[in-house]
Amino acid sequence: MLGTRESGSVRMEGGRLLLLLLLLLLLLLPLPLCRGHEDYQGKVMTYYTLENFPNGSVKMAFRYKSNWMTCLPHKHMCPSNGCLDAEYSQSVVDESSGGFCQLESIWTRTSSSTAQFVLQNRNDQWATPITNDVITAGASIHIDQRTRSDTGHANRCPQTTILPVFRYHRNTALPGVAV
């Protein structure tokens, strides 16, 4: 009888241990999913024409700067047909260990026409702390390379690459300031 009790006790302890391990696993499971919630801080996008070809095709450049809290590789936007027909590079513009990272991605792409298209990114997570329940951010840029009637030149974005290194959003509490 004594051996049976010890065996049952061992089984019971093993069951508790298994239950505790499963509980710990369930608690740790969301950690990789939460990483992005503290990372994204802002972005700016521009585009311009590099070259017009006699056959009507256009070589364009797209510049996309974004601020993050880390310099891990981050996804950037591609045209609706993907980045398969684009030359792409990504570089670090400025960084501080653990504080911020500003990345710039540049695409050059030759399009067969001046047809309009859209670049979109909608899945970035704002840096925490979140105070107004806005947790995702997105960007969309409408590309229209047709010739403008007022200038006779192809349409283009205002050229800016200014993006603050540190940026506090309306939904982020500033240290020492009540929101």
Residue frames as qw, qx, qy, qz and C-alpha x, y, z in Angstrom:
[[0.000, 0.883, 0.469, 0.000, 0.00, 0.00, 0.00],
 [0.317, -0.770, 0.085, 0.547, 2.76, 2.40, 0.86],
 [0.383, -0.120, 0.591, 0.699, 4.32, 1.92, -2.59],
 [0.180, 0.630, 0.673, 0.343, 0.99, 2.68, -4.22],
 [0.142, -0.925, -0.259, 0.240, 0.63, 5.93, -2.33],
 [0.359, -0.577, 0.340, 0.650, 4.13, 7.01, -3.29],
 [0.335, 0.179, 0.707, 0.596, 3.45, 6.08, -6.89],
 [0.057, 0.806, 0.569, 0.154, 0.19, 8.05, -6.81],
 [0.279, -0.855, -0.050, 0.434, 1.98, 10.94, -5.14],
 [0.392, -0.292, 0.509, 0.709, 4.68, 10.89, -7.81],
 [0.232, 0.477, 0.700, 0.479, 2.00, 10.84, -10.51],
 [0.096, -0.902, -0.412, 0.086, 0.21, 13.72, -8.81],
 [0.339, -0.711, 0.181, 0.589, 3.44, 15.76, -8.52],
 [0.369, -0.010, 0.647, 0.667, 4.24, 14.98, -12.18],
 [0.128, 0.696, 0.653, 0.270, 0.74, 16.14, -13.15],
 [0.194, -0.910, -0.185, 0.315, 1.16, 19.38, -11.22],
 [0.393, -0.474, 0.404, 0.676, 4.54, 19.95, -12.81],
 [0.303, 0.291, 0.708, 0.567, 3.09, 19.34, -16.27],
 [0.001, 0.852, 0.521, 0.049, 0.21, 21.69, -15.52],
 [0.289, -0.824, 0.035, 0.487, 2.61, 24.40, -14.32],
 [0.390, -0.215, 0.564, 0.695, 4.78, 23.98, -17.43],
 [0.212, 0.545, 0.695, 0.419, 1.73, 24.24, -19.70],
 [0.123, -0.918, -0.338, 0.168, 0.58, 27.35, -17.85],
 [0.362, -0.638, 0.264, 0.626, 4.04, 28.91, -18.20],
 [0.361, 0.105, 0.678, 0.632, 4.05, 28.08, -21.92],
 [0.098, 0.761, 0.605, 0.212, 0.66, 29.73, -22.37],
 [0.228, -0.899, -0.119, 0.355, 1.90, 32.85, -20.59],
 [0.366, -0.507, 0.442, 0.643, 5.06, 33.07, -22.72],
 [0.520, 0.402, 0.680, 0.324, 3.35, 32.29, -26.04],
 [0.255, 0.912, 0.316, 0.061, 2.22, 35.88, -26.83],
 [0.426, -0.698, 0.161, 0.553, 5.64, 37.46, -26.19],
 [0.404, -0.029, 0.545, 0.734, 6.87, 37.30, -29.81],
 [0.129, 0.685, 0.618, 0.364, 3.53, 38.74, -30.94],
 [0.245, -0.912, -0.264, 0.199, 3.85, 41.73, -28.58],
 [0.597, -0.229, 0.166, 0.750, 7.30, 42.82, -29.76],
 [0.259, 0.423, 0.424, 0.758, 5.95, 45.07, -32.54],
 [0.237, -0.849, -0.461, -0.104, 3.64, 46.96, -30.21],
 [0.443, -0.801, -0.004, 0.402, 6.59, 48.86, -28.76],
 [0.658, -0.078, 0.398, 0.634, 8.55, 49.41, -31.92],
 [0.354, 0.558, 0.458, 0.594, 7.08, 51.65, -34.64],
 [0.237, -0.564, -0.273, 0.742, 7.44, 55.45, -34.34],
 [0.310, 0.780, 0.089, -0.536, 6.67, 57.09, -37.72],
 [0.619, 0.126, 0.593, 0.499, 7.30, 57.19, -41.49],
 [0.276, 0.732, -0.066, -0.620, 7.49, 59.42, -44.56],
 [0.675, 0.218, 0.627, 0.321, 7.26, 58.44, -48.24],
 [0.235, 0.732, -0.167, -0.617, 8.15, 60.25, -51.46],
 [0.737, 0.242, 0.553, 0.304, 8.47, 59.38, -55.15],
 [0.173, 0.788, -0.198, -0.556, 9.86, 61.05, -58.25],
 [0.853, 0.517, 0.068, 0.007, 10.68, 60.33, -61.91],
 [0.575, -0.504, 0.428, 0.482, 14.26, 59.39, -62.74],
 [0.084, -0.282, 0.652, 0.699, 13.94, 58.95, -66.50],
 [0.696, 0.471, 0.271, -0.469, 11.34, 58.94, -69.29],
 [0.437, -0.143, 0.768, 0.446, 11.97, 56.53, -72.16],
 [0.249, 0.209, -0.453, -0.830, 10.90, 57.01, -75.82],
 [0.294, -0.192, -0.893, -0.281, 8.64, 53.93, -75.63],
 [0.486, -0.572, -0.222, -0.622, 6.53, 55.61, -72.91],
 [0.774, -0.372, -0.463, 0.220, 7.96, 53.70, -69.96],
 [0.155, -0.860, 0.192, -0.446, 9.10, 55.57, -66.86],
 [0.646, 0.002, -0.601, 0.470, 11.90, 54.85, -64.39],
 [0.397, -0.782, -0.065, -0.476, 10.81, 55.96, -60.91],
 [0.354, 0.190, -0.709, 0.580, 12.39, 56.17, -57.46],
 [0.608, -0.650, -0.311, -0.332, 10.48, 55.59, -54.22],
 [0.264, 0.334, -0.624, 0.655, 11.97, 56.65, -50.88],
 [0.691, -0.556, -0.363, -0.285, 10.51, 55.40, -47.63],
 [0.209, 0.384, -0.628, 0.644, 11.96, 56.49, -44.27],
 [0.701, -0.536, -0.368, -0.293, 10.73, 55.07, -41.00],
 [0.091, -0.573, 0.602, -0.549, 11.57, 55.32, -37.31],
 [0.843, -0.240, -0.473, -0.090, 11.73, 52.28, -35.06],
 [0.549, -0.770, 0.286, -0.155, 13.02, 51.57, -31.59],
 [0.712, -0.329, 0.569, 0.248, 15.35, 48.82, -32.90],
 [0.275, 0.617, -0.519, -0.524, 17.31, 48.25, -36.09],
 [0.566, 0.067, 0.821, 0.025, 15.96, 44.78, -36.72],
 [0.032, 0.066, 0.679, 0.730, 15.02, 44.18, -40.37],
 [0.370, 0.437, 0.489, -0.657, 11.61, 45.69, -41.00],
 [0.421, 0.447, 0.714, 0.336, 9.25, 45.09, -43.86],
 [0.073, 0.419, -0.058, -0.903, 8.57, 47.97, -46.16],
 [0.631, 0.530, 0.338, -0.455, 6.00, 48.58, -48.81],
 [0.299, -0.073, 0.746, 0.591, 6.04, 47.26, -52.33],
 [0.422, 0.129, -0.308, -0.843, 3.80, 48.11, -55.28],
 [0.801, 0.012, 0.262, -0.538, 0.63, 46.01, -55.59],
 [0.896, 0.328, -0.286, -0.089, 2.43, 43.53, -57.86],
 [0.874, -0.387, 0.031, 0.292, 5.19, 43.09, -55.28],
 [0.168, -0.853, 0.372, 0.326, 8.86, 44.06, -55.43],
 [0.849, 0.092, 0.458, 0.247, 9.67, 41.51, -58.11],
 [0.583, 0.618, 0.238, 0.471, 10.37, 44.12, -60.78],
 [0.117, -0.971, 0.076, -0.195, 12.04, 46.69, -58.52],
 [0.588, 0.292, -0.486, 0.577, 15.62, 47.29, -57.45],
 [0.575, -0.761, -0.190, -0.233, 15.54, 47.58, -53.66],
 [0.512, 0.233, -0.542, 0.624, 17.95, 48.65, -50.92],
 [0.535, -0.794, -0.241, -0.158, 17.53, 49.32, -47.20],
 [0.525, 0.298, -0.414, 0.681, 20.01, 51.19, -45.02],
 [0.449, -0.676, -0.442, 0.382, 20.28, 52.57, -41.50],
 [0.199, 0.814, 0.067, 0.542, 20.24, 56.39, -41.51],
 [0.085, -0.577, 0.472, -0.662, 20.71, 56.96, -37.79],
 [0.779, -0.335, -0.521, -0.099, 20.57, 54.83, -34.66],
 [0.201, -0.594, 0.551, -0.550, 21.12, 54.72, -30.92],
 [0.323, 0.031, -0.939, 0.114, 21.49, 51.51, -28.95],
 [0.143, -0.419, -0.846, 0.298, 18.07, 50.68, -27.60],
 [0.071, 0.480, 0.284, -0.827, 16.66, 54.16, -28.27],
 [0.576, 0.661, 0.130, -0.463, 15.80, 54.59, -31.92],
 [0.481, -0.087, 0.685, 0.539, 16.62, 53.50, -35.44],
 [0.468, 0.671, 0.029, -0.574, 15.84, 55.41, -38.63],
 [0.580, 0.039, 0.730, 0.360, 15.76, 53.25, -41.76],
 [0.404, 0.592, -0.168, -0.677, 15.51, 54.28, -45.39],
 [0.641, 0.190, 0.718, 0.194, 14.38, 52.02, -48.19],
 [0.249, 0.592, -0.290, -0.709, 14.83, 53.05, -51.81],
 [0.692, 0.311, 0.645, 0.096, 13.23, 51.36, -54.80],
 [0.199, 0.468, -0.409, -0.758, 13.92, 52.11, -58.42],
 [0.543, 0.311, 0.777, -0.065, 11.40, 50.64, -60.79],
 [0.106, 0.167, -0.516, -0.833, 10.70, 50.94, -64.50],
 [0.490, 0.414, 0.634, -0.431, 7.01, 50.98, -65.26],
 [0.391, 0.267, 0.706, 0.527, 5.65, 50.31, -68.74],
 [0.015, 0.691, 0.428, 0.582, 3.41, 53.36, -68.53],
 [0.012, -0.282, 0.346, -0.895, 2.38, 56.29, -66.37],
 [0.572, -0.457, -0.602, -0.319, -0.52, 54.26, -64.96],
 [0.353, -0.612, 0.334, -0.623, -1.58, 55.12, -61.44],
 [0.735, -0.163, -0.653, 0.081, -1.05, 52.72, -58.52],
 [0.497, -0.765, 0.119, -0.392, -0.94, 52.70, -54.72],
 [0.474, 0.231, -0.738, 0.421, 1.72, 51.72, -52.18],
 [0.625, -0.600, -0.069, -0.495, 0.28, 50.68, -48.83],
 [0.413, 0.106, -0.789, 0.442, 1.40, 49.53, -45.40],
 [0.519, -0.543, -0.148, -0.643, -1.21, 49.06, -42.68],
 [0.861, -0.320, -0.395, 0.008, 0.21, 46.77, -40.03],
 [0.374, 0.362, -0.488, 0.700, 2.67, 48.82, -37.99],
 [0.547, -0.650, -0.515, 0.116, 2.10, 48.97, -34.24],
 [0.037, -0.886, 0.123, -0.446, 2.55, 52.30, -32.44],
 [0.384, 0.247, -0.663, 0.593, 5.17, 52.61, -29.74],
 [0.523, -0.641, -0.562, 0.005, 3.79, 52.21, -26.23],
 [0.177, 0.315, 0.839, -0.407, 2.35, 53.41, -23.91],
 [0.097, -0.394, -0.635, -0.658, -0.97, 53.63, -25.77],
 [0.058, 0.206, 0.550, -0.808, -3.47, 55.98, -24.14],
 [0.496, 0.308, 0.076, -0.809, -6.36, 56.25, -26.62],
 [0.766, 0.165, 0.604, -0.143, -6.75, 52.69, -27.97],
 [0.633, 0.725, -0.212, -0.169, -5.12, 53.54, -31.34],
 [0.720, -0.447, 0.501, 0.176, -2.65, 50.70, -31.74],
 [0.704, 0.205, 0.509, 0.451, -2.09, 50.30, -35.48],
 [0.076, 0.743, -0.153, -0.647, -0.77, 52.74, -38.02],
 [0.707, 0.349, 0.541, 0.292, -0.68, 52.71, -41.77],
 [0.010, -0.600, 0.264, 0.755, 0.47, 54.67, -44.75],
 [0.622, 0.499, 0.583, 0.156, -0.79, 54.86, -48.27],
 [0.053, -0.574, 0.271, 0.771, 0.61, 56.83, -51.19],
 [0.679, 0.612, 0.394, -0.097, -1.16, 57.26, -54.51],
 [0.401, -0.324, 0.494, 0.700, 1.35, 57.31, -57.39],
 [0.515, 0.770, 0.363, -0.099, 0.22, 59.39, -60.38],
 [0.505, -0.321, 0.388, 0.701, 2.97, 59.93, -62.96],
 [0.431, 0.705, 0.493, 0.271, 0.80, 61.55, -65.62],
 [0.353, 0.204, 0.065, 0.911, 1.91, 64.87, -67.08],
 [0.048, -0.641, -0.490, 0.589, 0.51, 67.88, -65.27],
 [0.352, 0.750, 0.434, 0.354, -1.33, 70.38, -67.47],
 [0.158, -0.986, -0.041, 0.045, -0.07, 73.38, -65.46],
 [0.388, -0.737, 0.463, 0.303, 3.66, 72.53, -65.54],
 [0.702, 0.571, -0.370, -0.211, 4.03, 70.18, -68.49],
 [0.158, 0.458, -0.849, 0.212, 6.07, 67.83, -66.24],
 [0.595, -0.221, -0.771, -0.056, 5.25, 64.52, -64.60],
 [0.575, -0.711, -0.029, -0.403, 3.47, 64.72, -61.28],
 [0.594, 0.171, -0.645, 0.449, 5.66, 64.09, -58.21],
 [0.571, -0.672, -0.428, 0.196, 5.62, 64.24, -54.41],
 [0.092, -0.937, 0.246, -0.231, 6.95, 67.21, -52.53],
 [0.740, 0.252, -0.519, 0.346, 10.51, 66.15, -51.73],
 [0.399, -0.721, 0.353, -0.443, 11.10, 65.76, -48.03],
 [0.732, 0.058, -0.653, 0.185, 13.20, 63.38, -46.04],
 [0.093, -0.417, 0.505, -0.750, 12.74, 65.11, -42.72],
 [0.757, -0.396, -0.475, -0.212, 11.52, 62.69, -40.09],
 [0.309, -0.758, 0.411, -0.402, 12.26, 63.46, -36.45],
 [0.363, 0.292, -0.862, 0.202, 14.55, 60.99, -34.73],
 [0.034, -0.249, -0.845, 0.471, 12.31, 60.93, -31.67],
 [0.325, -0.257, -0.358, -0.837, 8.63, 61.43, -32.14],
 [0.155, 0.192, 0.807, -0.536, 5.89, 61.36, -29.55],
 [0.152, -0.355, -0.719, -0.579, 2.45, 60.62, -30.93],
 [0.423, -0.392, 0.016, -0.817, -0.80, 62.04, -29.69],
 [0.873, -0.308, -0.238, -0.293, -1.60, 58.66, -28.21],
 [0.754, 0.035, -0.456, 0.472, 1.70, 58.38, -26.30],
 [0.448, -0.881, -0.145, 0.050, 2.10, 59.88, -22.84],
 [0.397, 0.684, -0.360, 0.495, 5.11, 62.18, -22.45],
 [0.599, -0.198, -0.587, 0.508, 7.18, 61.65, -19.31],
 [0.207, -0.289, -0.398, 0.846, 5.86, 63.96, -16.58],
 [0.279, 0.054, -0.194, -0.939, 2.96, 65.28, -18.71],
 [0.456, 0.276, 0.747, -0.398, -0.64, 64.26, -18.07],
 [0.038, -0.060, -0.722, -0.688, -2.56, 63.19, -21.17]]
